[in-house]
Amino acid sequence: MPVPYIRHARHADEETLGWLDRRCWSVLHSVQPRPRPPYEPFFGDRFGPRDHLVAERAGAVVGYIRLGMPTPLECNAHVRQIQGLVVADAARGGGVGRALLRAVQDEARRQGARRITLRVLGHNAPARRLYEAEGFAVEGVLPQEFLLDGTYVDDVLMGRAL
């Protein structure tokens, strides 16, 4: 399968990204309740197009990754945090997630970051394997941090130097 084209999001992507986000929602990777109408805008005050990279294949959006600051503190400004990664079901296993992870690390470096972190649910083994394959290491675990569908789930903190 060809490597997906990665680009910065545009305002015109908002409807597509919102639909993709809702379509791919799963308790495997989300602590938020299942989205229900009326839907919140995908872009808002906290995250806009500049905070997202989009993956396209054959002109169709097949995934996105969100990059943000973990805190507003100046002493933490050298760190970026992945705050969302979604790949369309039909595109999974085709290198989209890996391409987005590599592109977001390049973007974080471009922004002057020295470290990149993320949080992943302990039961999300496919995502954890992908992150580990891309050089992320477990840096902490918050045991039974979330109660999802009647099951307590760990919050796993991962990171790497850039």
C-alpha positions as MATLAB code, in Angstrom:
seq = 'MPVPYIRHARHADEETLGWLDRRCWSVLHSVQPRPRPPYEPFFGDRFGPRDHLVAERAGAVVGYIRLGMPTPLECNAHVRQIQGLVVADAARGGGVGRALLRAVQDEARRQGARRITLRVLGHNAPARRLYEAEGFAVEGVLPQEFLLDGTYVDDVLMGRAL';
ca = [
       0.000    0.000    0.000;
       1.389    3.470   -0.815;
       2.543    5.732    1.992;
      -0.234    8.193    2.858;
       0.159   11.870    2.091;
       0.493   13.842    5.344;
      -0.416   17.524    5.527;
      -1.572   20.128    8.029;
      -5.317   20.270    8.552;
      -7.372   23.063    6.990;
     -10.597   24.657    8.200;
     -12.329   22.885    5.314;
     -11.440   19.531    6.952;
     -13.594   20.187   10.021;
     -16.684   18.239    8.941;
     -14.659   15.267    7.663;
     -12.484   15.104   10.786;
     -15.511   15.358   13.055;
     -17.228   12.542   11.152;
     -14.070   10.389   11.288;
     -13.686   11.044   15.007;
     -17.286   10.005   15.713;
     -17.142    7.011   13.351;
     -13.975    5.627   14.966;
     -15.021    6.249   18.574;
     -14.340    3.227   20.774;
     -13.971    2.464   24.461;
     -10.655    0.899   23.410;
      -9.119    4.352   23.061;
     -11.532    6.976   24.386;
     -12.436    7.964   27.926;
     -15.082   10.373   26.663;
     -18.688    9.231   26.317;
     -19.840    8.214   22.829;
     -20.594   11.444   20.910;
     -24.281   12.196   20.433;
     -26.041   14.946   18.477;
     -25.841   17.850   18.559;
     -22.135   17.351   17.882;
     -19.525   19.759   19.136;
     -17.373   21.436   16.473;
     -14.187   19.494   15.781;
     -12.037   22.645   15.907;
     -12.382   24.930   18.917;
     -10.562   27.379   21.112;
      -8.128   24.758   22.381;
      -7.287   22.938   19.137;
      -7.524   24.271   15.612;
      -6.296   23.170   12.200;
      -2.713   24.148   13.066;
      -2.705   21.486   15.803;
      -3.611   18.601   13.482;
      -1.843   16.631   10.801;
      -4.078   14.787    8.354;
      -3.358   11.597    6.400;
      -4.812   11.245    2.916;
      -4.871    8.265    0.615;
      -6.234    8.629   -2.934;
      -7.491   12.097   -1.983;
      -9.574   10.849    0.964;
      -8.860   11.679    4.604;
      -8.011    8.413    6.380;
      -6.639    9.687    9.684;
      -5.382   12.515   11.822;
      -3.092   13.204   14.755;
      -3.364   16.082   17.235;
      -0.270   17.727   18.732;
      -0.471   20.042   21.716;
       1.311   21.396   24.723;
       0.965   19.211   27.831;
       0.734   22.330   30.045;
       0.776   26.113   29.548;
       3.914   26.387   31.720;
       7.021   27.999   30.214;
       9.231   25.453   32.004;
       7.389   22.707   30.051;
       7.492   24.444   26.649;
      10.123   22.018   25.304;
       7.598   19.141   25.425;
       4.802   18.347   22.983;
       2.043   15.831   23.600;
       0.091   13.700   21.156;
      -3.488   14.334   22.217;
      -5.349   12.280   19.668;
      -4.671    9.759   16.908;
      -7.441    8.344   14.720;
      -7.164    6.061   11.693;
     -10.201    5.027    9.663;
     -11.099    1.374   10.151;
     -10.589    0.604    6.448;
      -7.080    2.115    6.541;
      -5.815    0.308    9.657;
      -2.778   -1.873    9.170;
      -1.746    0.117    6.101;
       0.927    2.340    7.657;
      -1.284    5.389    8.250;
      -0.754    5.515   12.028;
       2.990    5.023   11.623;
       3.212    7.779    8.995;
       1.245   10.166   11.226;
       3.480    9.373   14.223;
       6.631   10.031   12.233;
       5.254   13.256   10.762;
       4.111   14.565   14.149;
       7.566   13.959   15.614;
       9.056   15.984   12.751;
       6.493   18.726   13.432;
       7.327   18.725   17.155;
      11.036   19.084   16.323;
      10.203   21.921   13.920;
       8.436   23.641   16.826;
      11.586   23.294   18.937;
      10.457   20.416   21.144;
      13.014   18.120   22.745;
      10.513   15.523   24.032;
       7.175   14.122   22.957;
       4.708   12.316   25.188;
       1.324   10.634   24.995;
      -1.218    8.784   27.084;
      -2.734    5.480   26.001;
      -5.239    3.202   27.673;
      -3.625    0.080   29.083;
      -5.980   -2.255   27.222;
      -5.181   -0.716   23.818;
      -2.493   -3.245   22.877;
      -2.363   -2.384   19.133;
      -1.662    1.294   19.850;
       0.903    0.468   22.522;
       2.764   -1.849   20.112;
       2.803    0.889   17.456;
       4.111    3.512   19.892;
       6.813    1.174   21.169;
       7.849    0.336   17.587;
       8.257    4.074   16.984;
      10.569    4.547   19.966;
       8.142    5.482   22.732;
       8.716    3.897   26.143;
       6.404    3.504   29.116;
       7.304    6.218   31.622;
       4.500    5.684   34.090;
       1.236    3.918   34.746;
      -1.789    5.215   36.608;
      -3.421    1.939   37.677;
      -7.193    1.621   37.250;
      -7.435    5.330   36.387;
     -10.634    4.988   34.354;
     -13.831    2.968   34.704;
     -14.919    2.141   31.143;
     -17.855   -0.140   30.403;
     -17.642   -1.602   33.894;
     -13.904   -2.345   33.727;
     -11.088   -0.452   35.419;
      -8.424    0.520   32.896;
      -4.868    1.795   33.402;
      -3.694    5.100   31.955;
      -0.228    4.475   30.464;
       2.135    7.431   30.046;
       4.670    7.082   27.236;
       7.346    9.366   25.866;
      10.581    9.711   24.001;
      13.338   12.181   23.297;
      13.349   13.915   19.935;
];
